[in-house]
Amino acid sequence: MPRAVQLHTEVSGSGPVSVVLLHGLFGSASNLMSVARSLESHFTVVRMDLRNHGKSAHSDQMDIPVMAEDVIAAMDVLEMPCAHFLGHSLGGKVAMQVAITHPERVKRLIVADIAPVRYGRGHDAIITSLLALELRSLKNREQADQLLTKSVPEVAIRQFLLKNLMRDGKDGWAWRMNLPVIAELYDNLRDAPSAEPFDGPTLFIRGELSGYIRDENRAPMMRQFPNMYFETIANAGHWLHAEYPLIFNGLVNEFLRADGAA
């Protein structure tokens, strides 16, 4: 079993129950800041950078099970016996894996716009475009944005991706994320979490316009998460928490505080 790596964590709030927030592919803990702020008055909120992302340690090993073990190791460091979990996209897969392999550590689980299934190669174009950027000759972020325009036409997605650029010395640039390993092991990240069931309360939130959770995914979701609730945010895409924060955060708070769960 590969060793867990040290994850960068950011803690806010001071409630008696903790909530762990896990971001998606190419992201970082900062992506879920608005969700964290909506929870801080009732919970201790822990945002984590997944391995090879953000400020967390880099590793040449990367798959859903080992990323789940990273999260458990981070909880141990924080002396956190259990917590609610919320994961978006890849973070949702990792959160599901934590719940499946360590159910005693998960009180309630929220999965945002991802299903427990193996996905296609939807990020190939983005990965190829990022690898093609000549960082040594890059002058500034604006130039990087222009170079990505043809392959990544959506402005918001380019801005999100380019948050990973950081200064490397006086004039150079580098990726904060471990892009070569993410590219090499992308197939591992497409995998579904383990198939064992998790019986705890679980909420799936889908964006109506996103293709990540399809109607045919509902049956396997219910088999694996029998205590499942399901919500759809109208007109929302994959970035539902950023597109409709009031609705998303309302659903999250209602679910986590139901029946005195907080």
C-alpha positions in Angstrom: 0.0 0.0 0.0 1.5 3.4 -1.0 2.3 5.7 1.9 0.0 8.6 2.6 1.5 12.1 1.9 1.1 15.2 4.0 -1.9 17.3 3.0 -2.1 21.0 3.3 -5.2 21.9 5.5 -6.9 25.1 6.3 -9.2 25.2 9.4 -11.9 27.8 10.2 -14.9 28.0 12.4 -15.1 26.5 15.9 -18.2 24.3 16.0 -18.3 21.0 18.0 -18.6 18.9 14.8 -16.1 19.1 11.9 -16.8 19.2 8.1 -14.1 18.2 5.7 -14.2 19.8 2.2 -12.5 18.3 -0.8 -12.0 20.0 -4.1 -11.9 18.7 -7.7 -9.3 18.0 -10.3 -6.8 20.8 -10.9 -8.3 22.6 -7.9 -7.3 23.5 -4.4 -8.8 24.2 -1.0 -9.6 27.8 -2.0 -12.2 26.6 -4.5 -14.6 25.8 -1.6 -14.1 29.0 0.4 -17.7 30.2 -0.1 -19.0 26.8 1.2 -16.7 27.0 4.2 -17.9 30.5 5.1 -21.5 29.3 5.1 -20.7 26.5 7.6 -18.3 28.3 9.9 -20.9 29.5 12.4 -22.0 26.0 13.3 -19.0 23.8 12.4 -15.2 23.5 12.4 -14.5 23.5 8.7 -11.4 21.8 7.3 -10.5 22.4 3.7 -7.8 20.1 2.3 -5.6 20.2 -0.8 -5.5 16.7 -2.4 -2.2 15.1 -3.1 -0.4 16.7 -6.1 -2.7 19.7 -5.8 -2.4 23.1 -4.2 0.1 23.2 -1.4 0.0 19.5 -0.6 2.9 17.2 -1.1 3.7 15.8 -4.5 4.0 12.1 -5.2 4.5 9.9 -8.2 1.6 7.6 -6.9 -1.9 8.7 -7.3 -5.3 6.9 -7.3 -8.6 7.2 -5.4 -7.8 4.8 -2.6 -4.4 6.3 -1.7 -5.9 9.8 -1.8 -8.5 8.7 0.7 -5.8 7.4 3.0 -4.1 10.8 2.7 -7.3 12.3 4.1 -7.5 9.8 7.0 -3.9 10.6 7.8 -4.6 14.3 7.9 -7.6 13.7 10.2 -5.3 11.8 12.5 -2.9 14.7 12.6 -5.7 17.0 13.5 -7.0 14.6 16.1 -10.3 14.4 14.3 -12.0 11.1 15.0 -14.9 11.7 12.6 -16.5 14.4 10.5 -19.1 15.3 7.9 -17.7 15.2 4.4 -18.4 17.2 1.3 -16.5 16.6 -2.0 -16.9 18.1 -5.4 -16.0 16.2 -8.6 -12.7 14.3 -7.9 -13.0 15.3 -4.3 -16.4 13.6 -4.3 -14.8 10.4 -5.4 -12.2 10.7 -2.6 -15.0 11.5 -0.1 -17.0 8.4 -1.2 -13.9 6.2 -0.9 -13.2 7.5 2.7 -16.8 6.7 3.6 -16.6 3.2 2.1 -13.2 2.2 3.6 -13.5 4.1 6.9 -17.3 4.5 7.6 -16.6 5.1 11.3 -14.9 8.4 10.3 -17.8 9.8 8.3 -21.0 11.1 9.9 -22.8 12.5 6.8 -21.6 12.5 3.2 -22.3 15.1 0.5 -21.2 14.4 -3.0 -21.4 17.3 -5.5 -21.9 16.5 -9.2 -20.0 13.2 -9.5 -21.3 9.6 -9.5 -19.6 6.4 -8.2 -18.8 5.3 -11.8 -15.8 5.2 -14.1 -15.7 8.2 -16.4 -14.4 8.8 -19.9 -11.4 10.9 -20.9 -13.1 14.3 -20.7 -10.0 16.1 -19.6 -7.6 15.0 -22.3 -7.7 18.3 -24.2 -7.1 20.4 -21.1 -4.2 18.2 -20.0 -2.6 18.3 -23.4 -3.0 22.1 -23.6 -1.4 22.6 -20.2 1.5 20.4 -20.9 2.1 22.3 -24.2 2.6 25.6 -22.4 6.3 26.6 -22.5 6.6 27.9 -19.0 10.2 29.0 -19.4 9.3 31.5 -22.1 6.1 32.6 -20.5 6.0 36.3 -19.7 2.8 36.6 -17.6 -0.6 35.0 -16.9 -2.2 37.0 -19.7 0.0 35.4 -22.2 -0.8 32.0 -20.8 -4.5 32.8 -21.0 -4.1 33.8 -24.7 -2.2 30.6 -25.5 -5.0 28.5 -24.0 -7.9 30.3 -25.6 -8.2 28.1 -28.6 -8.2 24.8 -26.8 -10.0 26.0 -23.7 -12.5 28.6 -24.9 -14.4 29.1 -21.6 -12.9 32.1 -19.8 -14.0 30.8 -16.3 -12.3 27.4 -16.9 -9.0 29.1 -18.1 -9.0 31.4 -15.0 -9.6 28.3 -12.8 -6.7 26.4 -14.4 -4.3 29.3 -14.3 -4.7 29.7 -10.6 -2.2 26.8 -10.6 0.6 29.0 -12.1 3.1 30.3 -9.6 6.3 32.2 -9.9 9.5 30.1 -10.1 12.4 32.4 -9.3 12.5 36.0 -10.5 11.3 35.5 -14.1 10.1 31.9 -14.5 6.8 30.2 -13.9 5.9 26.7 -12.7 2.8 24.6 -12.0 1.8 24.4 -8.3 0.0 21.1 -9.0 2.0 18.1 -10.1 0.8 18.2 -13.7 3.1 15.5 -15.1 1.9 12.9 -12.6 -1.7 14.0 -13.0 -1.4 13.5 -16.8 0.4 10.2 -16.5 -2.0 8.7 -13.9 -5.2 10.3 -15.2 -6.7 6.9 -15.9 -6.5 6.1 -12.1 -8.5 9.3 -11.4 -11.3 8.2 -13.8 -11.9 5.1 -11.7 -15.0 4.6 -9.6 -14.5 4.4 -5.8 -14.7 0.9 -4.3 -18.0 -0.9 -4.8 -18.8 -1.7 -1.2 -21.8 0.1 0.2 -21.9 3.0 2.7 -25.0 3.0 4.9 -24.6 6.5 6.3 -26.8 9.5 5.3 -25.6 10.6 1.9 -26.7 13.6 -0.3 -25.9 13.8 -4.0 -26.3 17.3 -5.5 -26.4 17.4 -9.3 -26.2 20.4 -11.7 -29.2 20.2 -14.1 -27.0 21.1 -17.1 -24.0 19.0 -16.1 -23.5 15.6 -17.7 -21.6 14.2 -14.7 -24.6 12.5 -13.0 -26.9 10.9 -15.5 -30.3 9.3 -14.9 -28.8 5.8 -15.5 -26.4 6.5 -12.6 -29.2 6.7 -10.1 -29.7 2.9 -9.7 -26.0 2.1 -8.9 -25.9 5.1 -6.6 -28.9 3.8 -4.6 -27.4 0.4 -4.4 -24.1 1.6 -3.0 -25.5 4.4 -0.9 -28.9 3.0 0.3 -29.5 5.9 2.7 -29.2 8.4 -0.2 -30.9 11.7 -0.9 -30.8 13.4 -4.2 -31.1 17.1 -5.2 -30.8 18.9 -8.6 -30.0 22.6 -8.9 -31.9 24.0 -11.9 -29.8 25.6 -14.7 -26.5 24.7 -12.9 -23.5 23.1 -14.6 -20.7 21.2 -13.0 -19.5 24.2 -11.0 -22.9 24.3 -9.2 -21.4 25.5 -5.9 -19.9 28.6 -7.6 -22.8 29.2 -10.0 -25.6 29.0 -7.4 -23.9 29.4 -4.0 -27.0 30.4 -2.0 -29.0 27.4 -3.2 -26.0 25.0 -2.9 -25.0 26.2 0.5 -28.6 26.1 1.7 -28.9 22.4 0.7 -25.5 21.6 2.4 -26.4 23.4 5.7 -29.9 21.9 5.8 -28.6 18.3 5.3 -25.7 18.6 7.8 -27.9 20.1 10.5 -30.9 17.7 10.0 -32.1 15.8 13.0 -29.5 17.4 15.2 -26.6 16.0 13.1 -24.5 19.1 13.8 
